[in-house]
Amino acid sequence: MAQFAEHVVTDQAEIERLKAMILVLDEEARVEVELDDGRVLTGAVAIKPTLQMFIDPQGNEGTNGVLRLDDALEPEKPHFIALASIRRVRRLEPDQHTILRRED
């Protein structure tokens, strides 16, 4: 049974972008993410996200995923972020300055 999400992805190029993003979001990786609404969150990836099938409010089926990010300042308050709402990901480890950015 599919889960519900505010936004689902059906465009193959966007699905490939989500797949590339997941490659950077290793479990326990320290990252900074910029969201579509302009917020920038920093923390540790709790669990490596996966792509799943979701249904949006209009009943459309598509792909998305959920990132659980343990906040750097308040780790007891995790963020659950839809992958499709992430504009940019930056790894914070000194040896990995990977940046993925969605081109709008």
N, CA, C and O of each residue as an XYZ file, in Angstrom:
416
protein
N       0.838     -1.182      0.000
C       0.000      0.000      0.000
C       0.883      1.246      0.000
O       1.826      1.342      0.786
N       0.584      2.177     -0.862
C       1.378      3.399     -0.981
C       1.091      4.343      0.179
O      -0.007      4.357      0.735
N       2.101      5.129      0.528
C       1.961      6.153      1.552
C       1.551      7.453      0.874
O       1.583      7.567     -0.351
N       1.165      8.428      1.686
C       0.759      9.717      1.149
C       1.891     10.726      1.297
O       2.621     10.712      2.288
N       2.031     11.610      0.296
C       3.033     12.676      0.307
C       2.428     13.912     -0.338
O       1.558     13.807     -1.202
N       2.890     15.079      0.082
C       2.413     16.330     -0.506
C       2.777     16.426     -1.983
O       2.042     17.016     -2.775
N       3.919     15.842     -2.348
C       4.413     15.944     -3.725
C       4.999     14.600     -4.128
O       5.733     13.978     -3.359
N       4.676     14.158     -5.328
C       5.279     12.940     -5.871
C       5.983     13.278     -7.180
O       5.644     14.254     -7.850
N       6.958     12.463     -7.528
C       7.770     12.682     -8.719
C       7.441     11.609     -9.744
O       7.411     10.420     -9.423
N       7.194     12.035    -10.983
C       6.962     11.086    -12.071
C       7.957     11.284    -13.213
O       8.131     10.392    -14.043
N       8.607     12.443    -13.260
C       9.578     12.757    -14.306
C      10.856     11.944    -14.086
O      11.428     11.974    -12.996
N      11.304     11.219    -15.111
C      12.463     10.330    -14.969
C      13.730     11.085    -14.579
O      14.522     10.576    -13.787
N      13.939     12.281    -15.114
C      15.130     13.067    -14.767
C      15.120     13.430    -13.285
O      16.163     13.399    -12.630
N      13.962     13.769    -12.760
C      13.855     14.108    -11.339
C      14.050     12.865    -10.471
O      14.651     12.951     -9.400
N      13.555     11.724    -10.915
C      13.776     10.469    -10.178
C      15.269     10.157    -10.137
O      15.778      9.713     -9.108
N      15.974     10.383    -11.239
C      17.426     10.154    -11.268
C      18.145     11.101    -10.311
O      19.131     10.717     -9.682
N      17.656     12.336    -10.198
C      18.240     13.291     -9.244
C      18.061     12.787     -7.822
O      18.981     12.883     -7.010
N      16.877     12.247     -7.511
C      16.641     11.701     -6.176
C      17.568     10.521     -5.901
O      18.087     10.382     -4.792
N      17.778      9.673     -6.901
C      18.697      8.532     -6.743
C      20.119      9.015     -6.456
O      20.805      8.459     -5.598
N      20.558     10.047     -7.172
C      21.897     10.599     -6.945
C      22.009     11.197     -5.546
O      23.049     11.079     -4.899
N      20.946     11.831     -5.086
C      20.935     12.412     -3.753
C      21.090     11.328     -2.687
O      21.826     11.503     -1.716
N      20.401     10.221     -2.875
C      20.467      9.123     -1.908
C      21.896      8.595     -1.787
O      22.309      8.186     -0.703
N      22.651      8.599     -2.880
C      24.042      8.136     -2.830
C      24.892      8.969     -1.876
O      25.853      8.458     -1.303
N      24.553     10.234     -1.701
C      25.290     11.139     -0.821
C      24.809     11.023      0.624
O      25.551     11.347      1.552
N      23.580     10.566      0.820
C      22.954     10.554      2.146
C      23.198      9.233      2.869
O      22.262      8.492      3.169
N      24.468      8.953      3.142
C      24.820      7.746      3.881
C      24.399      7.867      5.341
O      24.361      8.963      5.901
N      24.086      6.728      5.947
C      23.732      6.706      7.362
C      24.858      7.331      8.181
O      26.031      7.009      7.993
N      24.485      8.224      9.088
C      25.374      8.959      9.995
C      26.197     10.052      9.309
O      27.016     10.697      9.964
N      26.000     10.273      8.013
C      26.712     11.363      7.336
C      26.226     12.699      7.891
O      25.037     12.884      8.148
N      27.157     13.614      8.067
C      26.791     14.973      8.476
C      26.559     15.776      7.203
O      27.427     15.853      6.333
N      25.368     16.377      7.108
C      24.995     17.085      5.888
C      24.296     18.397      6.200
O      23.796     18.624      7.302
N      24.281     19.247      5.189
C      23.480     20.462      5.198
C      22.526     20.336      4.024
O      22.952     20.044      2.907
N      21.235     20.554      4.265
C      20.257     20.490      3.185
C      19.522     21.820      3.088
O      19.145     22.416      4.097
N      19.329     22.268      1.855
C      18.530     23.460      1.586
C      17.214     22.988      0.998
O      17.194     22.213      0.041
N      16.108     23.458      1.575
C      14.785     23.025      1.150
C      14.159     24.037      0.197
O      14.596     25.184      0.110
N      13.134     23.590     -0.509
C      12.424     24.462     -1.450
C      11.882     25.721     -0.782
O      11.786     26.769     -1.421
N      11.525     25.627      0.503
C      10.963     26.788      1.197
C      12.037     27.744      1.713
O      11.722     28.724      2.387
N      13.317     27.460      1.397
C      14.407     28.341      1.782
C      15.111     27.964      3.074
O      16.192     28.479      3.360
N      14.522     27.082      3.851
C      15.177     26.670      5.098
C      16.450     25.893      4.793
O      16.534     25.174      3.798
N      17.436     26.049      5.665
C      18.675     25.279      5.596
C      18.806     24.541      6.918
O      18.815     25.155      7.985
N      18.908     23.210      6.840
C      19.004     22.375      8.032
C      20.327     21.629      8.016
O      20.802     21.205      6.963
N      20.916     21.475      9.194
C      22.175     20.763      9.335
C      21.992     19.663     10.361
O      21.365     19.866     11.401
N      22.546     18.490     10.059
C      22.442     17.402     11.010
C      23.052     16.131     10.470
O      23.806     16.138      9.497
N      22.701     15.027     11.134
C      23.211     13.709     10.754
C      22.077     12.877     10.173
O      20.957     12.885     10.683
N      22.386     12.162      9.100
C      21.416     11.259      8.485
C      21.219     10.083      9.443
O      22.172      9.369      9.756
N      19.992      9.883      9.903
C      19.719      8.800     10.853
C      19.674      7.450     10.152
O      20.250      6.474     10.634
N      18.996      7.396      9.026
C      18.829      6.164      8.250
C      18.922      6.538      6.777
O      18.310      7.513      6.344
N      19.685      5.768      6.007
C      19.804      6.051      4.569
C      18.415      5.970      3.936
O      17.749      4.941      4.054
N      17.966      7.033      3.266
C      16.630      7.007      2.664
C      16.562      6.089      1.445
O      17.580      5.750      0.842
N      15.353      5.704      1.107
C      15.097      4.899     -0.085
C      13.950      5.541     -0.858
O      13.155      6.297     -0.299
N      13.875      5.232     -2.136
C      12.746      5.693     -2.938
C      11.576      4.746     -2.734
O      11.747      3.530     -2.646
N      10.386      5.326     -2.659
C       9.169      4.554     -2.449
C       8.057      5.148     -3.303
O       8.175      6.258     -3.823
N       6.994      4.398     -3.433
C       5.812      4.895     -4.138
C       4.919      5.618     -3.132
O       4.681      5.130     -2.027
N       4.434      6.783     -3.534
C       3.549      7.600     -2.713
C       2.357      8.029     -3.557
O       2.381      7.927     -4.784
N       1.325      8.506     -2.892
C       0.153      9.092     -3.540
C       0.029     10.523     -3.039
O       0.083     10.768     -1.834
N      -0.139     11.477     -3.969
C      -0.273     12.878     -3.569
C      -1.735     13.204     -3.266
O      -2.604     12.359     -3.481
N      -2.029     14.417     -2.768
C      -3.405     14.774     -2.412
C      -4.403     14.689     -3.569
O      -5.604     14.561     -3.332
N      -3.924     14.757     -4.826
C      -4.812     14.659     -5.985
C      -5.019     13.210     -6.433
O      -5.741     12.953     -7.396
N      -4.386     12.270     -5.737
C      -4.539     10.861     -6.079
C      -3.534     10.340     -7.083
O      -3.638      9.194     -7.522
N      -2.557     11.162     -7.459
C      -1.516     10.736     -8.398
C      -0.483      9.877     -7.684
O      -0.074     10.187     -6.565
N      -0.065      8.798     -8.332
C       0.968      7.941     -7.767
C       2.314      8.329     -8.358
O       2.418      8.608     -9.553
N       3.334      8.347     -7.524
C       4.673      8.688     -7.990
C       5.711      8.330     -6.950
O       5.420      7.658     -5.961
N       6.905      8.781     -7.187
C       8.063      8.434     -6.369
C       8.436      9.585     -5.447
O       8.289     10.755     -5.798
N       8.917      9.234     -4.272
C       9.502     10.178     -3.331
C      10.224      9.346     -2.288
O      10.319      8.126     -2.429
N      10.717      9.961     -1.282
C      11.378      9.285     -0.182
C      11.407     10.227      0.999
O      11.052     11.400      0.878
N      11.834      9.713      2.151
C      11.868     10.525      3.362
C      13.264     10.454      3.967
O      13.809      9.371      4.185
N      13.830     11.621      4.233
C      15.103     11.731      4.927
C      14.817     12.031      6.387
O      14.135     13.004      6.707
N      15.343     11.188      7.278
C      15.302     11.517      8.707
C      16.641     12.147      9.038
O      17.685     11.498      8.976
N      16.591     13.427      9.392
C      17.792     14.195      9.706
C      17.754     14.565     11.177
O      16.865     15.295     11.616
N      18.724     14.059     11.944
C      18.833     14.433     13.354
C      19.515     15.787     13.419
O      20.674     15.930     13.028
N      18.786     16.781     13.915
C      19.245     18.167     13.938
C      20.574     18.297     14.679
O      20.764     17.688     15.732
N      21.492     19.094     14.129
C      22.811     19.270     14.735
C      22.720     19.943     16.100
O      23.497     19.619     16.998
N      21.789     20.868     16.268
C      21.669     21.593     17.534
C      20.711     20.932     18.509
O      20.888     21.044     19.722
N      19.701     20.247     17.996
C      18.708     19.573     18.840
C      18.468     18.159     18.317
O      17.436     17.902     17.697
N      19.418     17.226     18.562
C      19.293     15.881     17.991
C      18.052     15.120     18.443
O      17.628     14.177     17.776
N      17.467     15.518     19.566
C      16.258     14.842     20.043
C      15.015     15.255     19.252
O      13.935     14.702     19.464
N      15.160     16.217     18.347
C      14.054     16.683     17.508
C      14.392     16.425     16.040
O      14.856     17.330     15.347
N      14.166     15.204     15.562
C      14.523     14.899     14.172
C      13.591     15.593     13.180
O      12.439     15.901     13.484
N      14.125     15.824     11.998
C      13.346     16.359     10.881
C      13.046     15.203      9.931
O      13.931     14.403      9.630
N      11.812     15.111      9.460
C      11.427     14.133      8.448
C      11.137     14.930      7.182
O      10.146     15.657      7.111
N      12.007     14.790      6.184
C      12.003     15.661      5.014
C      11.747     14.842      3.753
O      12.430     13.848      3.507
N      10.768     15.255      2.958
C      10.530     14.607      1.664
C      11.715     14.901      0.747
O      12.116     16.055      0.594
N      12.268     13.860      0.143
C      13.435     14.048     -0.725
C      13.161     15.040     -1.848
O      14.038     15.829     -2.200
N      11.966     15.011     -2.410
C      11.642     15.900     -3.531
C      11.622     17.370     -3.123
O      11.654     18.246     -3.986
N      11.571     17.653     -1.821
C      11.563     19.041     -1.357
C      12.966     19.570     -1.081
O      13.124     20.722     -0.677
N      13.988     18.737     -1.296
C      15.369     19.152     -1.052
C      15.946     19.749     -2.331
O      15.995     19.100     -3.376
N      16.375     20.988     -2.222
C      16.966     21.704     -3.357
C      18.460     21.398     -3.473
O      18.980     21.262     -4.580
N      19.159     21.287     -2.322
C      20.610     21.115     -2.338
C      21.037     20.273     -1.145
O      20.463     20.385     -0.062
N      22.049     19.426     -1.346
C      22.654     18.637     -0.277
C      24.150     18.900     -0.295
O      24.783     18.888     -1.351
N      24.707     19.137      0.885
C      26.163     19.310      0.985
C      26.678     18.451      2.129
O      26.232     18.597      3.267
N      27.621     17.550      1.833
C      28.268     16.741      2.871
C      29.197     17.642      3.664
O      29.859     18.505      3.088
N      29.257     17.457      4.975
C      30.071     18.309      5.823
C      31.368     17.648      6.275
O      32.160     18.282      6.972
N      31.606     16.400      5.902
C      32.865     15.764      6.248
C      33.998     16.485      5.528
O      33.831     16.911      4.386
N      35.150     16.627      6.185
C      36.246     17.389      5.572
C      36.733     16.825      4.244
O      37.206     17.578      3.393
N      36.625     15.513      4.055
C      37.151     14.914      2.834
C      36.098     14.747      1.743
O      36.413     14.259      0.657
N      34.859     15.143      2.010
C      33.797     14.959      1.020
C      32.934     16.212      0.942
O      31.997     16.376      1.723
N      33.244     17.078      0.016
C      32.469     18.307     -0.153
C      31.525     18.168     -1.334
O      31.475     19.037     -2.205
N      30.785     17.084     -1.360
C      29.859     16.818     -2.450
C      28.686     17.787     -2.368
O      28.093     17.977     -1.306
N      28.370     18.381     -3.479
C      27.204     19.261     -3.528
C      26.309     18.796     -4.666
O      26.753     18.660     -5.806
N      25.064     18.560     -4.349
C      24.054     18.258     -5.358
C      23.045     19.386     -5.327
O      22.512     19.717     -4.268
N      22.783     19.967     -6.458
C      21.839     21.082     -6.524
C      20.873     20.829     -7.661
O      21.267     20.414     -8.751
N      19.595     21.087     -7.392
C      18.580     20.971     -8.436
C      18.569     22.266     -9.233
O      18.536     23.358     -8.667
N      18.598     22.133    -10.523
C      18.524     23.293    -11.409
C      17.059     23.543    -11.738
O      16.397     22.678    -12.310
N      16.550     24.706    -11.385
C      15.146     25.053    -11.669
C      15.032     25.854    -12.932
O      13.928     26.232    -13.325
